[in-house]
């Protein structure tokens, strides 16, 4: 009877050693949990960026106002018979 109790105690210790120091133990789980949270934050930022880009693509498909605004701001384009005036703020 004493041998069985000792054998079960040794097996219990081995299970705990594997749980705390093994390949799939608690420290590895905590490390993976941290990586998962970081990846989820990255994914959420990408989702927001994708939503903004999708809205911009939708605006470009539906209306010419967005195309005109982009052409004016990014390319400096003007309409015929239009005078382009650029104001600059003096630096101190």
Backbone as ProteinMPNN parsed JSONL, in Angstrom:
{"seq_chain_A": "XXXXXXXXXXXXXXXXXXXXXXXXXXXXXXXXXXXXXXXXXXXXXXXXXXXXXXXXXXXXXXXXXXXXXXXXXXXXXXXXXXXXXXXXXXXX", "coords_chain_A": {"N_chain_A": [[0.821, -1.185, 0.0], [1.952, 1.205, 0.743], [3.801, 1.599, -1.275], [2.197, 2.153, -3.506], [1.063, 4.598, -2.769], [3.374, 6.192, -2.675], [4.192, 5.984, -5.344], [2.036, 7.248, -6.653], [2.323, 9.82, -5.582], [4.798, 10.549, -6.673], [4.128, 10.558, -9.384], [2.271, 12.656, -9.367], [3.955, 14.783, -8.713], [5.56, 14.774, -11.018], [3.669, 15.477, -12.946], [3.093, 18.087, -12.129], [5.595, 19.273, -12.458], [5.851, 19.161, -15.238], [3.701, 20.774, -15.885], [4.473, 23.317, -14.913], [7.071, 23.752, -15.902], [7.305, 22.614, -18.379], [7.021, 22.153, -21.989], [4.493, 23.055, -22.866], [3.647, 24.551, -20.717], [2.594, 26.704, -17.965], [4.167, 29.193, -18.001], [4.737, 29.42, -20.764], [2.153, 29.603, -21.765], [1.362, 32.07, -20.715], [3.158, 33.751, -22.043], [2.315, 33.341, -24.71], [-0.271, 34.349, -24.478], [0.243, 37.073, -24.128], [1.389, 37.647, -26.632], [-0.816, 37.119, -28.232], [-2.627, 39.143, -27.44], [-1.206, 41.406, -28.307], [-1.202, 40.935, -31.068], [-3.94, 41.01, -31.58], [-4.448, 43.708, -31.06], [-2.953, 44.865, -33.126], [-4.357, 43.823, -35.305], [-6.841, 45.082, -34.939], [-6.165, 47.767, -35.354], [-5.46, 47.586, -38.037], [-7.945, 46.866, -39.097], [-9.418, 49.225, -38.637], [-7.977, 51.005, -40.261], [-8.377, 49.803, -42.758], [-11.138, 50.161, -42.962], [-11.292, 52.937, -43.2], [-9.932, 53.264, -45.631], [-11.637, 51.826, -47.304], [-13.914, 53.425, -47.168], [-12.922, 55.703, -48.396], [-12.384, 54.712, -50.976], [-14.993, 54.099, -51.727], [-16.079, 56.683, -51.767], [-14.579, 57.737, -53.864], [-15.525, 56.185, -55.963], [-18.229, 56.864, -56.077], [-18.624, 59.71, -56.125], [-17.621, 62.778, -57.719], [-16.617, 64.82, -56.285], [-14.73, 64.097, -54.37], [-12.64, 63.229, -55.995], [-12.014, 65.595, -57.272], [-11.215, 67.147, -55.068], [-8.945, 65.695, -54.199], [-7.326, 65.992, -56.492], [-6.911, 68.748, -56.483], [-5.673, 69.234, -53.963], [-3.483, 67.398, -53.781], [-2.263, 67.369, -56.3], [-2.252, 69.93, -57.16], [-3.955, 70.951, -59.114], [-5.956, 73.104, -61.192], [-9.045, 74.612, -62.269], [-10.076, 75.549, -65.642], [-9.83, 79.035, -66.382], [-9.569, 79.762, -63.749], [-8.085, 81.164, -60.887], [-5.272, 80.434, -59.053], [-4.566, 80.754, -55.72], [-2.299, 80.873, -53.159], [-1.902, 80.9, -49.76], [0.417, 81.715, -47.301], [1.633, 81.272, -44.011], [3.561, 83.482, -42.179], [6.665, 82.574, -40.69], [7.926, 82.749, -37.418]], "CA_chain_A": [[0.0, 0.0, 0.0], [2.844, 2.349, 0.84], [4.413, 1.75, -2.598], [1.201, 2.794, -4.387], [0.981, 6.001, -2.357], [4.622, 6.83, -3.109], [4.161, 6.059, -6.811], [1.078, 8.293, -7.006], [2.927, 11.106, -5.214], [5.832, 10.829, -7.68], [3.416, 10.917, -10.612], [1.707, 13.992, -9.151], [5.076, 15.727, -8.821], [5.941, 14.827, -12.425], [2.642, 16.253, -13.656], [3.287, 19.495, -11.786], [6.836, 19.733, -13.1], [5.514, 19.365, -16.648], [2.791, 21.911, -15.955], [5.149, 24.579, -14.643], [8.334, 23.929, -16.619], [7.278, 21.881, -19.639], [6.872, 22.852, -23.261], [3.18, 23.69, -22.924], [3.323, 24.911, -19.352], [2.01, 27.992, -17.621], [4.926, 30.339, -18.529], [4.541, 29.486, -22.225], [0.79, 30.074, -21.984], [1.359, 33.508, -20.422], [3.867, 34.379, -23.167], [1.424, 33.297, -25.873], [-1.387, 35.261, -24.215], [0.751, 38.413, -24.427], [1.518, 37.764, -28.088], [-2.171, 37.16, -28.778], [-3.174, 40.475, -27.198], [-0.512, 42.337, -29.208], [-1.687, 40.679, -32.425], [-5.314, 41.504, -31.662], [-4.376, 45.171, -31.164], [-2.501, 45.142, -34.489], [-5.478, 43.511, -36.198], [-7.866, 46.117, -34.789], [-5.664, 48.959, -36.041], [-5.567, 47.305, -39.475], [-9.374, 46.927, -39.44], [-9.801, 50.639, -38.716], [-7.34, 51.577, -41.456], [-9.089, 49.25, -43.909], [-12.451, 50.807, -43.042], [-11.072, 54.279, -43.75], [-9.603, 53.119, -47.047], [-12.848, 51.397, -48.009], [-14.776, 54.606, -47.284], [-12.318, 56.569, -49.409], [-12.627, 54.08, -52.283], [-16.411, 54.281, -52.009], [-16.256, 58.084, -52.15], [-14.003, 57.921, -55.198], [-16.395, 55.522, -56.941], [-19.558, 57.462, -56.136], [-18.726, 61.133, -56.398], [-16.466, 63.453, -58.297], [-16.102, 65.812, -55.345], [-13.516, 63.564, -53.752], [-11.598, 63.228, -57.025], [-11.622, 66.997, -57.454], [-10.487, 67.558, -53.874], [-7.62, 65.068, -54.243], [-6.557, 66.61, -57.566], [-6.53, 70.093, -56.069], [-4.756, 69.219, -52.831], [-2.269, 66.61, -53.981], [-1.614, 67.62, -57.585], [-2.248, 71.359, -57.427], [-4.682, 71.218, -60.353], [-6.964, 74.152, -61.149], [-9.988, 74.587, -63.387], [-9.845, 76.619, -66.602], [-10.288, 80.372, -65.974], [-9.532, 79.838, -62.298], [-6.808, 81.678, -60.405], [-4.816, 79.706, -57.876], [-3.963, 81.635, -54.72], [-1.805, 80.097, -52.024], [-1.551, 81.744, -48.633], [1.366, 81.089, -46.379], [1.733, 81.94, -42.732], [4.987, 83.768, -41.916], [7.248, 81.905, -39.517], [8.591, 83.685, -36.497]], "C_chain_A": [[0.869, 1.255, 0.0], [3.497, 2.623, -0.514], [3.468, 2.48, -3.552], [1.085, 4.281, -4.059], [2.215, 6.768, -2.822], [4.644, 6.995, -4.625], [3.199, 7.151, -7.266], [1.625, 9.679, -6.681], [3.986, 11.506, -6.234], [5.174, 11.239, -8.998], [2.804, 12.318, -10.514], [2.795, 15.064, -9.275], [5.502, 15.872, -10.283], [4.939, 15.64, -13.254], [2.822, 17.74, -13.374], [4.556, 20.064, -12.41], [6.562, 20.027, -14.575], [4.621, 20.595, -16.811], [3.536, 23.233, -15.809], [6.385, 24.801, -15.508], [8.366, 23.273, -17.988], [7.042, 22.793, -20.841], [5.545, 23.599, -23.366], [2.72, 24.17, -21.565], [2.777, 26.327, -19.209], [2.838, 29.169, -18.148], [4.763, 30.508, -20.039], [3.142, 30.012, -22.552], [0.695, 31.579, -21.739], [2.051, 34.276, -21.545], [2.976, 34.438, -24.407], [0.223, 34.217, -25.703], [-0.972, 36.698, -24.513], [0.881, 38.651, -25.92], [0.147, 37.873, -28.746], [-2.783, 38.549, -28.613], [-2.52, 41.509, -28.111], [-1.009, 42.166, -30.642], [-3.117, 41.176, -32.603], [-5.343, 43.024, -31.77], [-3.927, 45.583, -32.565], [-3.628, 44.904, -35.481], [-6.557, 44.583, -36.128], [-7.435, 47.406, -35.477], [-5.765, 48.781, -37.554], [-7.027, 47.354, -39.924], [-9.842, 48.376, -39.583], [-9.236, 51.293, -39.964], [-8.046, 51.084, -42.718], [-10.463, 49.886, -44.074], [-12.329, 52.213, -43.618], [-10.774, 54.217, -45.244], [-10.823, 52.698, -47.861], [-13.804, 52.576, -48.193], [-14.24, 55.553, -48.346], [-12.539, 56.014, -50.812], [-14.085, 54.263, -52.684], [-16.69, 55.724, -52.445], [-15.721, 58.341, -53.552], [-14.885, 57.294, -56.273], [-17.69, 56.296, -57.148], [-19.572, 58.919, -56.57], [-17.455, 61.72, -56.96], [-15.885, 64.486, -57.347], [-14.793, 65.355, -54.721], [-12.373, 63.573, -54.749], [-11.092, 64.651, -57.222], [-10.798, 67.486, -56.269], [-9.075, 66.981, -53.866], [-6.748, 65.719, -55.306], [-6.076, 67.996, -57.156], [-5.468, 70.06, -54.973], [-3.429, 68.537, -53.143], [-1.531, 66.957, -55.264], [-1.579, 69.098, -57.943], [-2.987, 71.738, -58.7], [-5.717, 72.321, -60.139], [-7.858, 74.029, -62.373], [-9.61, 75.674, -64.395], [-10.485, 77.92, -66.108], [-10.367, 80.513, -64.459], [-8.156, 80.327, -61.887], [-6.47, 80.966, -59.105], [-4.111, 80.683, -56.946], [-3.56, 80.756, -53.539], [-1.365, 81.061, -50.942], [-0.571, 81.005, -47.75], [1.457, 81.942, -45.118], [3.194, 82.207, -42.458], [5.449, 83.077, -40.646], [7.971, 82.931, -38.672], [9.852, 83.112, -35.966]], "O_chain_A": [[0.553, 2.242, -0.664], [3.723, 3.783, -0.859], [3.905, 3.335, -4.323], [1.016, 5.119, -4.957], [2.093, 7.89, -3.315], [5.069, 8.034, -5.132], [3.523, 7.908, -8.181], [1.403, 10.619, -7.443], [4.066, 12.672, -6.62], [5.631, 12.177, -9.651], [2.824, 13.073, -11.485], [2.574, 16.119, -9.87], [5.777, 16.983, -10.736], [5.324, 16.392, -14.15], [2.713, 18.562, -14.284], [4.575, 21.217, -12.841], [7.008, 21.051, -15.093], [4.773, 21.361, -17.764], [3.238, 24.183, -16.534], [6.712, 25.947, -15.818], [9.372, 23.371, -18.69], [6.888, 24.009, -20.721], [5.509, 24.696, -23.923], [1.52, 24.193, -21.29], [2.537, 27.034, -20.188], [2.249, 30.092, -18.709], [4.662, 31.633, -20.529], [2.967, 30.774, -23.503], [0.015, 32.284, -22.484], [1.579, 35.338, -21.951], [2.898, 35.471, -25.072], [-0.251, 34.803, -26.676], [-1.749, 37.459, -25.088], [0.528, 39.718, -26.421], [-0.032, 38.627, -29.702], [-3.392, 39.073, -29.545], [-3.2, 42.393, -28.632], [-1.213, 43.153, -31.35], [-3.466, 41.705, -33.658], [-6.173, 43.575, -32.494], [-4.458, 46.539, -33.131], [-3.829, 45.701, -36.397], [-7.128, 44.953, -37.154], [-8.252, 48.068, -36.117], [-6.117, 49.719, -38.27], [-7.317, 47.836, -41.019], [-10.564, 48.717, -40.519], [-9.93, 52.046, -40.647], [-8.286, 51.862, -43.642], [-10.907, 50.125, -45.198], [-13.157, 52.634, -44.426], [-11.294, 55.015, -46.024], [-11.015, 53.166, -48.984], [-14.43, 52.713, -49.244], [-15.009, 56.14, -49.108], [-12.847, 56.768, -51.735], [-14.382, 54.548, -53.844], [-17.451, 55.954, -53.385], [-16.329, 59.071, -54.334], [-14.979, 57.823, -57.38], [-18.193, 56.377, -58.268], [-20.46, 59.323, -57.321], [-16.356, 61.226, -56.71], [-14.779, 64.979, -57.571], [-13.861, 66.144, -54.566], [-11.242, 63.893, -54.383], [-9.887, 64.882, -57.327], [-9.79, 68.168, -56.453], [-8.115, 67.689, -53.562], [-5.568, 65.976, -55.068], [-4.942, 68.371, -57.456], [-4.474, 70.781, -55.051], [-2.368, 69.057, -52.8], [-0.306, 66.855, -55.319], [-0.945, 69.481, -58.927], [-2.668, 72.76, -59.308], [-6.281, 72.458, -59.054], [-7.483, 73.426, -63.378], [-8.901, 76.618, -64.046], [-11.55, 77.901, -65.493], [-11.157, 81.308, -63.95], [-7.158, 79.934, -62.491], [-7.281, 80.906, -58.18], [-3.165, 81.36, -57.349], [-4.368, 80.002, -52.997], [-0.542, 81.944, -51.187], [-0.722, 79.811, -47.491], [1.368, 83.168, -45.166], [4.004, 81.281, -42.492], [4.72, 83.006, -39.657], [8.56, 83.876, -39.195], [10.541, 83.761, -35.178]]}, "name": "protein", "num_of_chains": 1, "seq": "XXXXXXXXXXXXXXXXXXXXXXXXXXXXXXXXXXXXXXXXXXXXXXXXXXXXXXXXXXXXXXXXXXXXXXXXXXXXXXXXXXXXXXXXXXXX"}
